[in-house]
């Protein structure tokens, strides 16, 4: 999954204009640090890994293994009835984890935006 922070450049320009070069840059760094920390926590919570930071973007990988292992006891009966190979189950779980992470991140962003 690739996550990109929308409005990063505009925010930086506005902060520099409002607070000056030095303070604006510090506020931008603080804001981005807070946002990236929140995103990283969500990714880890959904059994993902951040494999690269690129400016205001993150590249994340969801393996599906941790989720499948942690849910093994509750899903054992369902998995016994599945006609899928284990690698397909892991891939399906990885896609599910990535989607759930994205949905929860969007909810969090919406909640924060409504507070401002």
MOPAC internal coordinates of N, CA, C and O (Angstrom, degrees):
PM7 1SCF
backbone

  N    0.0000 0     0.00 0     0.00 0    0    0    0
  C    1.4364 1     0.00 0     0.00 0    1    0    0
  C    1.5354 1   106.99 1     0.00 0    2    1    0
  O    1.2310 1   121.32 1   -42.78 1    3    2    1
  N    1.3280 1   115.07 1   137.22 1    3    2    1
  C    1.4624 1   120.79 1   176.20 1    5    3    2
  C    1.5177 1   107.78 1  -110.88 1    6    5    3
  O    1.2310 1   120.87 1   -53.93 1    7    6    5
  N    1.3234 1   115.95 1   126.07 1    7    6    5
  C    1.4620 1   122.02 1   179.05 1    9    7    6
  C    1.5174 1   108.57 1  -115.52 1   10    9    7
  O    1.2310 1   120.74 1   -47.87 1   11   10    9
  N    1.3142 1   116.20 1   132.13 1   11   10    9
  C    1.4564 1   121.34 1  -179.61 1   13   11   10
  C    1.5201 1   108.36 1  -128.45 1   14   13   11
  O    1.2310 1   120.45 1   -45.99 1   15   14   13
  N    1.3160 1   116.75 1   134.01 1   15   14   13
  C    1.4600 1   121.36 1   179.84 1   17   15   14
  C    1.5276 1   108.73 1   -83.62 1   18   17   15
  O    1.2310 1   120.98 1   -67.51 1   19   18   17
  N    1.2990 1   115.74 1   112.49 1   19   18   17
  C    1.4582 1   122.04 1  -179.03 1   21   19   18
  C    1.5293 1   110.45 1   -74.31 1   22   21   19
  O    1.2310 1   120.47 1   -44.07 1   23   22   21
  N    1.3146 1   116.70 1   135.93 1   23   22   21
  C    1.4619 1   121.29 1   175.70 1   25   23   22
  C    1.5140 1   115.13 1    85.41 1   26   25   23
  O    1.2310 1   119.98 1  -168.94 1   27   26   25
  N    1.3175 1   117.65 1    11.06 1   27   26   25
  C    1.4601 1   122.75 1  -178.27 1   29   27   26
  C    1.5287 1   111.65 1   -58.25 1   30   29   27
  O    1.2310 1   120.17 1   131.14 1   31   30   29
  N    1.3160 1   117.28 1   -48.86 1   31   30   29
  C    1.4646 1   121.70 1  -178.33 1   33   31   30
  C    1.5171 1   111.30 1   -65.29 1   34   33   31
  O    1.2310 1   120.28 1   134.78 1   35   34   33
  N    1.3281 1   117.07 1   -45.22 1   35   34   33
  C    1.4665 1   120.94 1   179.92 1   37   35   34
  C    1.5291 1   111.04 1   -63.11 1   38   37   35
  O    1.2310 1   120.42 1   140.05 1   39   38   37
  N    1.3276 1   116.80 1   -39.95 1   39   38   37
  C    1.4637 1   120.30 1   177.96 1   41   39   38
  C    1.5229 1   110.38 1   -62.40 1   42   41   39
  O    1.2310 1   120.38 1   135.38 1   43   42   41
  N    1.3176 1   116.88 1   -44.62 1   43   42   41
  C    1.4604 1   120.95 1   179.57 1   45   43   42
  C    1.5201 1   112.16 1   -60.81 1   46   45   43
  O    1.2310 1   120.63 1   136.71 1   47   46   45
  N    1.3200 1   116.39 1   -43.29 1   47   46   45
  C    1.4657 1   120.50 1   179.12 1   49   47   46
  C    1.5258 1   111.33 1   -65.13 1   50   49   47
  O    1.2310 1   120.61 1   138.06 1   51   50   49
  N    1.3266 1   116.43 1   -41.94 1   51   50   49
  C    1.4680 1   120.63 1  -179.61 1   53   51   50
  C    1.5285 1   111.47 1   -65.83 1   54   53   51
  O    1.2310 1   120.46 1   137.01 1   55   54   53
  N    1.3229 1   116.72 1   -42.99 1   55   54   53
  C    1.4666 1   119.97 1   179.22 1   57   55   54
  C    1.5299 1   111.25 1   -64.64 1   58   57   55
  O    1.2310 1   120.05 1   138.81 1   59   58   57
  N    1.3193 1   117.52 1   -41.19 1   59   58   57
  C    1.4647 1   120.24 1   178.42 1   61   59   58
  C    1.5236 1   111.34 1   -65.26 1   62   61   59
  O    1.2310 1   120.95 1   141.52 1   63   62   61
  N    1.3104 1   115.78 1   -38.48 1   63   62   61
  C    1.4670 1   120.96 1   179.17 1   65   63   62
  C    1.5350 1   110.89 1   -67.02 1   66   65   63
  O    1.2310 1   120.71 1   138.85 1   67   66   65
  N    1.3236 1   116.24 1   -41.15 1   67   66   65
  C    1.4598 1   121.12 1  -176.96 1   69   67   66
  C    1.5259 1   113.62 1   -78.94 1   70   69   67
  O    1.2310 1   120.34 1   143.90 1   71   70   69
  N    1.3402 1   116.96 1   -36.10 1   71   70   69
  C    1.4656 1   120.18 1  -172.27 1   73   71   70
  C    1.5205 1   114.39 1  -116.95 1   74   73   71
  O    1.2310 1   120.03 1   178.71 1   75   74   73
  N    1.3012 1   117.55 1    -1.29 1   75   74   73
  C    1.4579 1   120.57 1  -176.92 1   77   75   74
  C    1.5157 1   110.32 1    91.38 1   78   77   75
  O    1.2310 1   121.61 1   -15.24 1   79   78   77
  N    1.3196 1   114.52 1   164.76 1   79   78   77
  C    1.4589 1   121.24 1  -174.52 1   81   79   78
  C    1.5268 1   112.82 1   -58.26 1   82   81   79
  O    1.2310 1   120.59 1   129.04 1   83   82   81
  N    1.3154 1   116.48 1   -50.96 1   83   82   81
  C    1.4651 1   120.44 1  -174.11 1   85   83   82
  C    1.5253 1   112.59 1   -69.44 1   86   85   83
  O    1.2310 1   120.34 1   126.21 1   87   86   85
  N    1.3250 1   116.96 1   -53.79 1   87   86   85
  C    1.4670 1   120.34 1  -177.87 1   89   87   86
  C    1.5330 1   111.36 1   -68.65 1   90   89   87
  O    1.2310 1   120.52 1   142.02 1   91   90   89
  N    1.3291 1   116.61 1   -37.98 1   91   90   89
  C    1.4605 1   120.57 1   177.69 1   93   91   90
  C    1.5224 1   111.83 1   -61.18 1   94   93   91
  O    1.2310 1   120.80 1   137.66 1   95   94   93
  N    1.3213 1   116.08 1   -42.34 1   95   94   93
  C    1.4694 1   120.62 1   178.05 1   97   95   94
  C    1.5223 1   111.32 1   -64.55 1   98   97   95
  O    1.2310 1   120.66 1   139.66 1   99   98   97
  N    1.3282 1   116.34 1   -40.34 1   99   98   97
  C    1.4695 1   120.65 1   178.26 1  101   99   98
  C    1.5257 1   111.14 1   -64.51 1  102  101   99
  O    1.2310 1   120.39 1   137.40 1  103  102  101
  N    1.3297 1   116.87 1   -42.60 1  103  102  101
  C    1.4629 1   120.59 1   178.04 1  105  103  102
  C    1.5232 1   111.64 1   -65.05 1  106  105  103
  O    1.2310 1   120.51 1   141.84 1  107  106  105
  N    1.3180 1   116.62 1   -38.16 1  107  106  105
  C    1.4659 1   120.67 1   177.79 1  109  107  106
  C    1.5280 1   110.03 1   -63.89 1  110  109  107
  O    1.2310 1   120.34 1   133.26 1  111  110  109
  N    1.3222 1   116.95 1   -46.74 1  111  110  109
  C    1.4712 1   121.17 1   179.50 1  113  111  110
  C    1.5262 1   110.56 1   -60.15 1  114  113  111
  O    1.2310 1   120.35 1   138.27 1  115  114  113
  N    1.3231 1   116.93 1   -41.73 1  115  114  113
  C    1.4632 1   121.70 1   179.03 1  117  115  114
  C    1.5356 1   111.14 1   -63.89 1  118  117  115
  O    1.2310 1   120.79 1   136.68 1  119  118  117
  N    1.3233 1   116.10 1   -43.32 1  119  118  117
  C    1.4704 1   120.81 1   179.74 1  121  119  118
  C    1.5186 1   111.16 1   -64.81 1  122  121  119
  O    1.2310 1   120.58 1   133.73 1  123  122  121
  N    1.3175 1   116.49 1   -46.27 1  123  122  121
  C    1.4567 1   120.85 1  -178.76 1  125  123  122
  C    1.5243 1   110.27 1   -65.37 1  126  125  123
  O    1.2310 1   120.04 1   140.25 1  127  126  125
  N    1.3333 1   117.52 1   -39.75 1  127  126  125
  C    1.4557 1   121.14 1   178.07 1  129  127  126
  C    1.5285 1   110.49 1   -60.30 1  130  129  127
  O    1.2310 1   120.33 1   135.79 1  131  130  129
  N    1.3089 1   116.98 1   -44.21 1  131  130  129
  C    1.4619 1   121.65 1   179.01 1  133  131  130
  C    1.5332 1   111.10 1   -62.10 1  134  133  131
  O    1.2310 1   120.76 1   134.97 1  135  134  133
  N    1.3177 1   116.14 1   -45.03 1  135  134  133
  C    1.4704 1   120.74 1  -178.76 1  137  135  134
  C    1.5301 1   110.98 1   -66.54 1  138  137  135
  O    1.2310 1   120.24 1   133.60 1  139  138  137
  N    1.3291 1   117.14 1   -46.40 1  139  138  137
  C    1.4590 1   119.97 1  -179.66 1  141  139  138
  C    1.5268 1   111.63 1   -64.75 1  142  141  139
  O    1.2310 1   120.26 1   144.63 1  143  142  141
  N    1.3190 1   117.10 1   -35.37 1  143  142  141
  C    1.4718 1   120.76 1   176.92 1  145  143  142
  C    1.5271 1   110.59 1   -64.54 1  146  145  143
  O    1.2310 1   120.51 1   137.08 1  147  146  145
  N    1.3309 1   116.63 1   -42.92 1  147  146  145
  C    1.4582 1   120.88 1   178.67 1  149  147  146
  C    1.5282 1   110.19 1   -62.25 1  150  149  147
  O    1.2310 1   120.60 1   133.49 1  151  150  149
  N    1.3238 1   116.46 1   -46.51 1  151  150  149
  C    1.4676 1   120.79 1  -178.96 1  153  151  150
  C    1.5326 1   109.98 1   -62.54 1  154  153  151
  O    1.2310 1   120.31 1   134.82 1  155  154  153
  N    1.3142 1   117.02 1   -45.18 1  155  154  153
  C    1.4609 1   121.29 1  -179.42 1  157  155  154
  C    1.5279 1   110.86 1   -59.99 1  158  157  155
  O    1.2310 1   120.41 1   138.26 1  159  158  157
  N    1.3183 1   116.82 1   -41.74 1  159  158  157
  C    1.4667 1   120.76 1   178.06 1  161  159  158
  C    1.5213 1   110.85 1   -61.49 1  162  161  159
  O    1.2310 1   120.12 1   135.55 1  163  162  161
  N    1.3237 1   117.37 1   -44.45 1  163  162  161
  C    1.4630 1   120.73 1   178.34 1  165  163  162
  C    1.5245 1   110.92 1   -61.78 1  166  165  163
  O    1.2310 1   120.26 1   135.82 1  167  166  165
  N    1.3127 1   117.11 1   -44.18 1  167  166  165
  C    1.4646 1   120.95 1  -179.63 1  169  167  166
  C    1.5313 1   109.73 1   -60.29 1  170  169  167
  O    1.2310 1   120.12 1   133.64 1  171  170  169
  N    1.3308 1   117.37 1   -46.36 1  171  170  169
  C    1.4652 1   120.59 1   178.83 1  173  171  170
  C    1.5229 1   111.57 1   -64.56 1  174  173  171
  O    1.2310 1   120.31 1   142.45 1  175  174  173
  N    1.3241 1   117.01 1   -37.55 1  175  174  173
  C    1.4640 1   120.77 1   179.03 1  177  175  174
  C    1.5279 1   112.31 1   -62.33 1  178  177  175
  O    1.2310 1   120.53 1   153.98 1  179  178  177
  N    1.3191 1   116.59 1   -26.02 1  179  178  177
  C    1.4632 1   120.98 1   179.87 1  181  179  178
  C    1.5276 1   111.87 1  -104.85 1  182  181  179
  O    1.2310 1   120.95 1  -150.62 1  183  182  181
  N    1.3359 1   115.80 1    29.38 1  183  182  181
  C    1.4670 1   123.36 1   174.69 1  185  183  182
  C    1.5246 1   112.91 1    61.45 1  186  185  183
  O    1.2310 1   120.85 1  -145.28 1  187  186  185
  N    1.3252 1   115.98 1    34.72 1  187  186  185
  C    1.4594 1   120.42 1   177.42 1  189  187  186
  C    1.5183 1   111.28 1  -109.46 1  190  189  187
  O    1.2310 1   121.06 1    -7.93 1  191  190  189
  N    1.3077 1   115.58 1   172.07 1  191  190  189
  C    1.4606 1   122.55 1   176.32 1  193  191  190
  C    1.5174 1   108.73 1  -131.23 1  194  193  191
  O    1.2310 1   120.48 1   -41.42 1  195  194  193
  N    1.3186 1   116.68 1   138.58 1  195  194  193
  C    1.4597 1   121.35 1   171.83 1  197  195  194
  C    1.5215 1   105.43 1   -85.82 1  198  197  195
  O    1.2310 1   121.08 1   -65.12 1  199  198  197
  N    1.3200 1   115.53 1   114.88 1  199  198  197
  C    1.4630 1   118.03 1  -176.09 1  201  199  198
  C    1.5280 1   112.95 1   -98.45 1  202  201  199
  O    1.2310 1   120.58 1   165.27 1  203  202  201
  N    1.3574 1   116.50 1   -14.73 1  203  202  201
  C    1.4624 1   118.23 1   178.33 1  205  203  202
  C    1.5191 1   110.58 1  -162.11 1  206  205  203
  O    1.2310 1   121.11 1   -42.40 1  207  206  205
  N    1.3151 1   115.47 1   137.60 1  207  206  205
  C    1.4603 1   122.97 1   168.85 1  209  207  206
  C    1.5163 1   106.63 1  -104.12 1  210  209  207
  O    1.2310 1   120.40 1   -45.21 1  211  210  209
  N    1.3122 1   116.85 1   134.79 1  211  210  209
  C    1.4641 1   121.17 1   178.39 1  213  211  210
  C    1.5247 1   107.61 1  -137.52 1  214  213  211
  O    1.2310 1   120.53 1   -89.87 1  215  214  213
  N    1.3240 1   116.59 1    90.13 1  215  214  213
  C    1.4587 1   120.38 1  -177.39 1  217  215  214
  C    1.5136 1   110.42 1    65.26 1  218  217  215
  O    1.2310 1   120.90 1    66.17 1  219  218  217
  N    1.3388 1   115.88 1  -113.83 1  219  218  217
  C    1.4622 1   120.29 1  -179.73 1  221  219  218
  C    1.5311 1   111.66 1  -102.39 1  222  221  219
  O    1.2310 1   120.54 1  -158.17 1  223  222  221
  N    1.3195 1   116.57 1    21.83 1  223  222  221
  C    1.4645 1   121.06 1  -179.15 1  225  223  222
  C    1.5309 1   109.95 1  -124.85 1  226  225  223
  O    1.2310 1   121.57 1   -24.32 1  227  226  225
  N    1.3285 1   114.61 1   155.68 1  227  226  225
  C    1.4517 1   121.57 1   176.29 1  229  227  226
  C    1.5172 1   108.65 1  -129.79 1  230  229  227
  O    1.2310 1   121.10 1   -35.24 1  231  230  229
  N    1.3116 1   115.49 1   144.76 1  231  230  229
  C    1.4537 1   121.09 1   172.38 1  233  231  230
  C    1.5200 1   105.91 1  -112.85 1  234  233  231
  O    1.2310 1   121.28 1   -56.22 1  235  234  233
  N    1.3342 1   115.15 1   123.78 1  235  234  233
  C    1.4631 1   121.17 1  -174.85 1  237  235  234
  C    1.5174 1   110.60 1  -121.92 1  238  237  235
  O    1.2310 1   121.21 1   -32.88 1  239  238  237
  N    1.3170 1   115.30 1   147.12 1  239  238  237
  C    1.4618 1   121.83 1   179.80 1  241  239  238
  C    1.5233 1   108.22 1  -124.62 1  242  241  239
  O    1.2310 1   120.98 1   -47.00 1  243  242  241
  N    1.3164 1   115.74 1   133.00 1  243  242  241
  C    1.4528 1   122.34 1   176.88 1  245  243  242
  C    1.5226 1   107.21 1  -115.16 1  246  245  243
  O    1.2310 1   120.63 1   -63.13 1  247  246  245
  N    1.3280 1   116.40 1   116.87 1  247  246  245
  C    1.4671 1   120.31 1  -175.48 1  249  247  246
  C    1.5135 1   112.77 1   -86.92 1  250  249  247
  O    1.2310 1   120.41 1   153.69 1  251  250  249
  N    1.3375 1   116.83 1   -26.31 1  251  250  249
  C    1.4532 1   120.10 1  -178.75 1  253  251  250
  C    1.5177 1   113.30 1    84.20 1  254  253  251
  O    1.2310 1   119.66 1   164.85 1  255  254  253
  N    1.3135 1   118.26 1   -15.15 1  255  254  253
  C    1.4619 1   120.49 1  -176.46 1  257  255  254
  C    1.5165 1   113.25 1   -68.30 1  258  257  255
  O    1.2310 1   119.93 1   132.33 1  259  258  257
  N    1.3044 1   117.74 1   -47.67 1  259  258  257
  C    1.4603 1   119.83 1  -177.29 1  261  259  258
  C    1.5196 1   111.21 1   -62.62 1  262  261  259
  O    1.2310 1   120.44 1   138.75 1  263  262  261
  N    1.3176 1   116.77 1   -41.25 1  263  262  261
  C    1.4551 1   119.71 1  -179.53 1  265  263  262
  C    1.5190 1   111.58 1   -66.73 1  266  265  263
  O    1.2310 1   120.55 1   137.87 1  267  266  265
  N    1.3155 1   116.56 1   -42.13 1  267  266  265
  C    1.4603 1   119.57 1  -179.51 1  269  267  266
  C    1.5274 1   109.61 1   -64.15 1  270  269  267
  O    1.2310 1   120.17 1   136.70 1  271  270  269
  N    1.3292 1   117.27 1   -43.30 1  271  270  269
  C    1.4570 1   120.12 1  -179.54 1  273  271  270
  C    1.5149 1   111.85 1   -65.05 1  274  273  271
  O    1.2310 1   119.54 1   137.72 1  275  274  273
  N    1.3226 1   118.48 1   -42.28 1  275  274  273
  C    1.4537 1   120.95 1  -177.44 1  277  275  274
  C    1.5189 1   112.11 1   -71.62 1  278  277  275
  O    1.2310 1   120.12 1   155.43 1  279  278  277
  N    1.3136 1   117.38 1   -24.57 1  279  278  277
  C    1.4543 1   121.10 1   179.80 1  281  279  278
  C    1.5224 1   112.23 1   -96.98 1  282  281  279
  O    1.2310 1   120.18 1  -176.62 1  283  282  281
  N    1.3226 1   117.27 1     3.38 1  283  282  281
  C    1.4580 1   121.37 1  -171.17 1  285  283  282
  C    1.5211 1   113.38 1   -55.24 1  286  285  283
  O    1.2310 1   119.63 1   134.24 1  287  286  285
  N    1.3014 1   118.30 1   -45.76 1  287  286  285
  C    1.4568 1   119.02 1  -176.44 1  289  287  286
  C    1.5216 1   112.50 1   -68.06 1  290  289  287
  O    1.2310 1   119.90 1   142.55 1  291  290  289
  N    1.3223 1   117.79 1   -37.45 1  291  290  289
  C    1.4633 1   119.64 1  -178.42 1  293  291  290
  C    1.5170 1   113.03 1   -77.57 1  294  293  291
  O    1.2310 1   120.47 1   157.48 1  295  294  293
  N    1.3160 1   116.70 1   -22.52 1  295  294  293
  C    1.4612 1   119.55 1  -177.99 1  297  295  294
  C    1.5256 1   113.76 1  -105.06 1  298  297  295
  O    1.2310 1   120.18 1  -175.49 1  299  298  297
  N    1.3207 1   117.25 1     4.51 1  299  298  297
  C    1.4580 1   119.66 1  -173.43 1  301  299  298
  C    1.5288 1   112.23 1   -55.83 1  302  301  299
  O    1.2310 1   119.70 1   134.14 1  303  302  301
  N    1.3185 1   118.17 1   -45.86 1  303  302  301
  C    1.4581 1   120.35 1  -179.69 1  305  303  302
  C    1.5262 1   111.34 1   -63.70 1  306  305  303
  O    1.2310 1   120.45 1   137.71 1  307  306  305
  N    1.3127 1   116.75 1   -42.29 1  307  306  305
  C    1.4597 1   119.95 1   179.43 1  309  307  306
  C    1.5181 1   111.22 1   -65.11 1  310  309  307
  O    1.2310 1   120.32 1   137.29 1  311  310  309
  N    1.3266 1   117.00 1   -42.71 1  311  310  309
  C    1.4663 1   120.30 1  -179.76 1  313  311  310
  C    1.5213 1   111.74 1   -66.26 1  314  313  311
  O    1.2310 1   120.40 1   145.28 1  315  314  313
  N    1.3240 1   116.85 1   -34.72 1  315  314  313
  C    1.4598 1   119.54 1   177.90 1  317  315  314
  C    1.5230 1   111.07 1   -61.91 1  318  317  315
  O    1.2310 1   120.64 1   151.08 1  319  318  317
  N    1.3187 1   116.38 1   -28.92 1  319  318  317
  C    1.4596 1   121.05 1  -178.03 1  321  319  318
  C    1.5254 1   113.28 1   -90.70 1  322  321  319
  O    1.2310 1   120.13 1   171.08 1  323  322  321
  N    1.3177 1   117.36 1    -8.92 1  323  322  321
  C    1.4618 1   119.84 1  -179.21 1  325  323  322
  C    1.5194 1   110.96 1   -76.33 1  326  325  323
  O    1.2310 1   121.06 1   -36.65 1  327  326  325
  N    1.3154 1   115.58 1   143.35 1  327  326  325
  C    1.4642 1   120.60 1   178.44 1  329  327  326
  C    1.5221 1   110.68 1   -96.83 1  330  329  327
  O    1.2310 1   120.13 1  -157.06 1  331  330  329
  N    1.3353 1   117.35 1    22.94 1  331  330  329
  C    1.4588 1   121.38 1  -177.15 1  333  331  330
  C    1.5147 1   110.07 1  -100.43 1  334  333  331
  O    1.2310 1   121.35 1   -27.47 1  335  334  333
  N    1.3176 1   115.02 1   152.53 1  335  334  333
  C    1.4557 1   120.16 1   171.69 1  337  335  334
  C    1.5167 1   108.25 1   -74.12 1  338  337  335
  O    1.2310 1   119.71 1   -29.65 1  339  338  337
  N    1.3393 1   118.15 1   150.35 1  339  338  337
  C    1.4669 1   120.30 1   178.61 1  341  339  338
  C    1.5341 1   114.71 1   -52.11 1  342  341  339
  O    1.2310 1   118.31 1   138.95 1  343  342  341
  N    1.3443 1   120.82 1   -41.05 1  343  342  341
  C    1.4685 1   118.54 1   178.10 1  345  343  342
  C    1.5324 1   112.78 1   -60.05 1  346  345  343
  O    1.2310 1   120.41 1   145.15 1  347  346  345
  N    1.3086 1   116.83 1   -34.85 1  347  346  345
  C    1.4651 1   119.74 1   177.60 1  349  347  346
  C    1.5200 1   110.98 1   -66.80 1  350  349  347
  O    1.2310 1   120.66 1   142.86 1  351  350  349
  N    1.3224 1   116.35 1   -37.14 1  351  350  349
  C    1.4616 1   120.06 1   178.26 1  353  351  350
  C    1.5250 1   110.54 1   -65.61 1  354  353  351
  O    1.2310 1   120.81 1   137.59 1  355  354  353
  N    1.3223 1   116.05 1   -42.41 1  355  354  353
  C    1.4649 1   120.41 1   179.36 1  357  355  354
  C    1.5312 1   110.13 1   -64.24 1  358  357  355
  O    1.2310 1   120.04 1   136.37 1  359  358  357
  N    1.3238 1   117.54 1   -43.63 1  359  358  357
  C    1.4717 1   121.38 1   178.48 1  361  359  358
  C    1.5263 1   110.41 1   -62.38 1  362  361  359
  O    1.2310 1   120.62 1   137.21 1  363  362  361
  N    1.3138 1   116.42 1   -42.79 1  363  362  361
  C    1.4642 1   120.67 1   178.40 1  365  363  362
  C    1.5232 1   110.50 1   -62.21 1  366  365  363
  O    1.2310 1   120.44 1   138.07 1  367  366  365
  N    1.3243 1   116.77 1   -41.93 1  367  366  365
  C    1.4638 1   120.72 1   179.28 1  369  367  366
  C    1.5221 1   110.84 1   -65.72 1  370  369  367
  O    1.2310 1   119.83 1   139.97 1  371  370  369
  N    1.3230 1   117.93 1   -40.03 1  371  370  369
  C    1.4648 1   121.61 1   178.93 1  373  371  370
  C    1.5223 1   110.61 1   -61.84 1  374  373  371
  O    1.2310 1   120.43 1   136.96 1  375  374  373
  N    1.3261 1   116.78 1   -43.04 1  375  374  373
  C    1.4708 1   119.83 1   178.10 1  377  375  374
  C    1.5258 1   110.77 1   -65.61 1  378  377  375
  O    1.2310 1   120.38 1   139.58 1  379  378  377
  N    1.3115 1   116.89 1   -40.42 1  379  378  377
  C    1.4612 1   121.03 1   178.22 1  381  379  378
  C    1.5320 1   110.14 1   -62.43 1  382  381  379
  O    1.2310 1   120.23 1   134.40 1  383  382  381
  N    1.3371 1   117.16 1   -45.60 1  383  382  381
  C    1.4667 1   120.97 1   179.27 1  385  383  382
  C    1.5231 1   111.47 1   -59.84 1  386  385  383
  O    1.2310 1   120.07 1   136.05 1  387  386  385
  N    1.3306 1   117.47 1   -43.95 1  387  386  385
  C    1.4654 1   121.43 1   179.63 1  389  387  386
  C    1.5288 1   110.72 1   -63.04 1  390  389  387
  O    1.2310 1   120.62 1   136.37 1  391  390  389
  N    1.3236 1   116.41 1   -43.63 1  391  390  389
  C    1.4707 1   119.88 1   179.35 1  393  391  390
  C    1.5247 1   111.25 1   -64.27 1  394  393  391
  O    1.2310 1   120.44 1   135.68 1  395  394  393
  N    1.3278 1   116.77 1   -44.32 1  395  394  393
  C    1.4659 1   120.19 1   179.78 1  397  395  394
  C    1.5230 1   110.85 1   -63.53 1  398  397  395
  O    1.2310 1   120.24 1   139.89 1  399  398  397
  N    1.3107 1   117.14 1   -40.11 1  399  398  397
  C    1.4591 1   121.59 1   177.71 1  401  399  398
  C    1.5266 1   109.90 1   -60.71 1  402  401  399
  O    1.2310 1   120.38 1   133.86 1  403  402  401
  N    1.3311 1   116.88 1   -46.14 1  403  402  401
  C    1.4668 1   121.09 1  -179.99 1  405  403  402
  C    1.5209 1   111.40 1   -62.09 1  406  405  403
  O    1.2310 1   120.23 1   137.19 1  407  406  405
  N    1.3214 1   117.17 1   -42.81 1  407  406  405
  C    1.4715 1   121.13 1   179.34 1  409  407  406
  C    1.5220 1   110.35 1   -62.11 1  410  409  407
  O    1.2310 1   120.15 1   133.60 1  411  410  409
  N    1.3181 1   117.33 1   -46.40 1  411  410  409
  C    1.4639 1   120.74 1  -178.92 1  413  411  410
  C    1.5333 1   111.38 1   -66.30 1  414  413  411
  O    1.2310 1   120.30 1   142.87 1  415  414  413
  N    1.3289 1   117.02 1   -37.13 1  415  414  413
  C    1.4678 1   120.00 1   176.36 1  417  415  414
  C    1.5275 1   110.92 1   -63.62 1  418  417  415
  O    1.2310 1   120.21 1   137.29 1  419  418  417
  N    1.3221 1   117.20 1   -42.71 1  419  418  417
  C    1.4677 1   120.64 1   178.32 1  421  419  418
  C    1.5245 1   111.15 1   -62.91 1  422  421  419
  O    1.2310 1   120.18 1   140.21 1  423  422  421
  N    1.3220 1   117.27 1   -39.79 1  423  422  421
  C    1.4678 1   120.58 1   176.68 1  425  423  422
  C    1.5224 1   110.33 1   -61.34 1  426  425  423
  O    1.2310 1   120.78 1   134.30 1  427  426  425
  N    1.3270 1   116.11 1   -45.70 1  427  426  425
  C    1.4683 1   120.87 1  -178.96 1  429  427  426
  C    1.5268 1   110.99 1   -62.74 1  430  429  427
  O    1.2310 1   120.25 1   137.03 1  431  430  429
  N    1.3145 1   117.13 1   -42.97 1  431  430  429
  C    1.4644 1   121.51 1   179.39 1  433  431  430
  C    1.5259 1   109.94 1   -63.71 1  434  433  431
  O    1.2310 1   120.10 1   137.45 1  435  434  433
  N    1.3269 1   117.42 1   -42.55 1  435  434  433
  C    1.4609 1   121.25 1   178.52 1  437  435  434
  C    1.5256 1   111.52 1   -62.30 1  438  437  435
  O    1.2310 1   120.75 1   137.25 1  439  438  437
  N    1.3280 1   116.17 1   -42.75 1  439  438  437
  C    1.4626 1   120.27 1   178.78 1  441  439  438
  C    1.5190 1   111.20 1   -62.86 1  442  441  439
  O    1.2310 1   120.44 1   136.29 1  443  442  441
  N    1.3352 1   116.76 1   -43.71 1  443  442  441
  C    1.4692 1   120.35 1  -179.78 1  445  443  442
  C    1.5251 1   111.10 1   -66.26 1  446  445  443
  O    1.2310 1   120.51 1   141.00 1  447  446  445
  N    1.3426 1   116.62 1   -39.00 1  447  446  445
  C    1.4575 1   120.27 1  -179.60 1  449  447  446
  C    1.5194 1   111.04 1   -66.22 1  450  449  447
  O    1.2310 1   120.08 1   144.89 1  451  450  449
  N    1.3244 1   117.46 1   -35.11 1  451  450  449
  C    1.4657 1   120.02 1  -179.32 1  453  451  450
  C    1.5246 1   111.48 1   -72.82 1  454  453  451
  O    1.2310 1   119.90 1   158.85 1  455  454  453
  N    1.3252 1   117.80 1   -21.15 1  455  454  453
  C    1.4613 1   121.22 1   178.61 1  457  455  454
  C    1.5281 1   112.76 1   -80.57 1  458  457  455
  O    1.2310 1   120.86 1   160.01 1  459  458  457
  N    1.3369 1   115.95 1   -19.99 1  459  458  457
  C    1.4841 1   119.56 1  -175.64 1  461  459  458
  C    1.5025 1   111.82 1   -88.19 1  462  461  459
  O    1.2310 1   120.10 1   180.00 1  463  462  461

